[in-house]
Amino acid sequence: MKIVILDGYTINPGDLNWNGIKDLGECLIYDYTPPETTVERSKKAEAILTSKVIFNKEVIEQLPALKYIGVLATGYNVIDTEVTKQAGITVTNIPAYSTESVAQMVFSHILHFVQNISVHSESVKRGDWAESIHFSYHLTPQIELAGKTLGIIGFGQIGEAVAKIGLAFGMKVIYNNRSKKRTSLKAFQVDLDTLFMKSDFISINCPLTEDNKEFINSSAINKMKAGAFLINTGRGQLINERDLADALNEGRIAGAGLDVLSTEPPKSDNPLIHAKNCWITPHIAWATFEAR
């Protein structure tokens, strides 16, 4: 069997190996595949492994040998699954590989907002504490999570993992899900408007669909508390980036922690990159060694 890995670098930048895959057949590995080379590199492959390389109708129709596409990620929106179904091509994803890793990143952003450790550490290194007459000082509000309300949008495996951490901090947890979702956790399902209005922290953990594209827009943001923080580890296209940037710059919400943007890598003029109190990580929530 001929296997082609099209964008292997982000999964394995050198700290892992592909031996388990290589044992299955002839294996060709590319660190990165530009769109114009996808068909040429995939032409004789029976099995493809990809993370972000797009397989649309035009590409799939040029790959008659293809029998399987393995998406090395949770989301499989890079694949036209209707076309693969018609062509008899099996498509798989990996739903739970990064659950703990992503939930950890959600709280990395939340804890950054409530404690601002880097700001205070740099202050100490500048000598501010050594010169202070007080034994203690703070440069930003210090916020206790206990008693605050955490709203989770999308209550799949990652959403539930985020809820467990929130409950461990003593937070009140509410969630919104596309369908009715039962849970043994002390968390309560609410409609989206209620979640926007009541939450001190909002974590977006839902998949991207045609129905929810840019559902975080000015209308949704205006329902949020002025002191609310928004965290997105889902998909960048869930947010209208101009609307969020305007809301941050105008102080309509307190901050945003984003691990995803609508285009990745982002364009240099993305309005969120220089927005007030917007902290962005380069899509690394999934990338712990253990998850990969």
Backbone hydrogen bonds, N-H to C=O, Kabsch-Sander energy under -0.5 kcal/mol:
donor,donor_aa,acceptor,acceptor_aa,energy
3,I,1,M,-0.6
3,I,26,E,-3.6
4,V,47,A,-2.2
5,I,28,L,-2.9
6,L,4,V,-0.6
6,L,49,L,-2.3
8,G,30,Y,-3.0
9,Y,31,D,-1.3
12,N,8,G,-2.8
21,I,18,W,-0.9
22,K,18,W,-2.6
23,D,19,N,-1.8
24,L,21,I,-1.8
25,G,22,K,-1.1
26,E,1,M,-1.6
28,L,3,I,-2.7
30,Y,5,I,-2.9
37,T,34,P,-2.2
38,T,35,P,-1.2
41,R,37,T,-2.3
42,S,38,T,-1.5
43,K,39,V,-1.2
45,A,42,S,-1.5
46,E,2,K,-2.0
47,A,2,K,-1.9
48,I,68,Y,-2.3
49,L,4,V,-2.6
50,T,70,G,-2.4
55,F,78,V,-2.8
56,N,54,I,-0.6
60,I,56,N,-2.8
61,E,57,K,-2.2
62,Q,59,V,-1.5
63,L,60,I,-1.9
65,A,43,K,-0.6
66,L,63,L,-1.2
67,K,46,E,-2.8
68,Y,46,E,-1.6
69,I,90,T,-2.7
70,G,48,I,-3.3
71,V,69,I,-0.6
71,V,92,T,-3.2
72,L,50,T,-3.2
72,L,70,G,-0.6
73,A,71,V,-1.8
79,I,76,Y,-1.7
80,D,55,F,-2.4
81,T,79,I,-1.4
84,T,80,D,-2.0
85,K,81,T,-2.0
86,Q,82,E,-1.9
87,A,83,V,-1.9
88,G,84,T,-0.6
88,G,85,K,-0.9
89,I,84,T,-2.9
90,T,67,K,-2.3
90,T,88,G,-0.5
92,T,69,I,-2.1
94,I,73,A,-2.6
97,Y,94,I,-0.7
99,T,96,A,-1.1
102,V,98,S,-3.0
103,A,99,T,-2.2
104,Q,100,E,-2.1
105,M,101,S,-1.6
106,V,102,V,-2.2
107,F,103,A,-1.6
108,S,104,Q,-1.5
109,H,105,M,-2.2
110,I,106,V,-2.0
111,L,107,F,-2.8
112,H,108,S,-1.6
113,F,109,H,-1.9
114,V,110,I,-1.9
115,Q,111,L,-1.8
116,N,111,L,-0.6
116,N,112,H,-1.7
120,H,116,N,-1.7
121,S,117,I,-2.9
122,E,118,S,-2.4
123,S,119,V,-1.6
124,V,120,H,-2.2
125,K,121,S,-2.3
126,R,122,E,-1.7
127,G,124,V,-1.4
128,D,123,S,-2.1
131,E,127,G,-1.6
132,S,129,W,-1.0
143,I,114,V,-2.0
143,I,141,P,-0.6
147,G,170,G,-2.5
148,K,145,L,-2.4
150,L,148,K,-0.5
150,L,172,K,-3.4
151,G,149,T,-0.6
151,G,201,F,-3.3
152,I,150,L,-0.5
152,I,174,I,-2.2
153,I,151,G,-0.5
153,I,203,S,-2.8
154,G,152,I,-0.7
154,G,176,N,-3.1
160,E,156,G,-2.5
161,A,157,Q,-1.8
162,V,158,I,-2.5
163,A,159,G,-2.1
164,K,160,E,-2.2
165,I,161,A,-1.6
166,G,162,V,-2.4
167,L,163,A,-2.7
168,A,164,K,-1.8
169,F,165,I,-1.4
170,G,167,L,-1.4
171,M,166,G,-2.6
172,K,148,K,-2.7
173,V,186,K,-0.6
174,I,150,L,-2.5
174,I,172,K,-0.5
175,Y,188,F,-2.3
176,N,152,I,-2.5
187,A,185,L,-2.1
188,F,173,V,-1.7
190,V,175,Y,-2.8
195,L,191,D,-2.1
196,F,192,L,-2.6
197,M,193,D,-2.2
198,K,194,T,-2.2
199,S,195,L,-1.8
200,D,149,T,-2.5
201,F,149,T,-1.9
202,I,229,F,-2.7
203,S,151,G,-2.9
204,I,202,I,-0.5
204,I,231,I,-2.8
205,N,153,I,-3.2
205,N,203,S,-0.7
213,K,209,T,-0.6
214,E,237,Q,-2.4
215,F,212,N,-1.9
216,I,238,L,-2.2
217,N,215,F,-1.3
221,I,217,N,-3.0
222,N,218,S,-2.2
223,K,220,A,-1.4
224,M,221,I,-1.6
225,K,196,F,-0.6
225,K,199,S,-0.5
228,A,225,K,-1.6
229,F,200,D,-2.1
230,L,255,G,-2.2
231,I,202,I,-3.4
232,N,257,G,-2.3
233,T,204,I,-1.4
236,G,261,L,-0.7
238,L,235,R,-1.6
239,I,236,G,-1.8
240,N,216,I,-2.9
241,E,239,I,-1.0
244,L,240,N,-2.2
245,A,241,E,-2.4
246,D,242,R,-2.5
247,A,243,D,-2.1
248,L,244,L,-2.4
249,N,245,A,-2.6
250,E,246,D,-1.9
251,G,248,L,-1.1
252,R,247,A,-2.6
253,I,247,A,-0.7
254,A,228,A,-1.8
255,G,228,A,-1.2
256,A,277,N,-1.9
257,G,230,L,-2.8
258,L,256,A,-0.5
258,L,279,W,-2.7
259,D,232,N,-2.7
260,V,232,N,-0.6
270,N,267,K,-2.0
273,I,270,N,-1.3
275,A,272,L,-1.1
278,C,275,A,-1.2
279,W,256,A,-2.7
279,W,277,N,-0.5
280,I,278,C,-0.5
281,T,258,L,-2.6
283,H,259,D,-0.9
283,H,281,T,-2.2
287,A,284,I,-1.4
292,R,288,T,-2.4
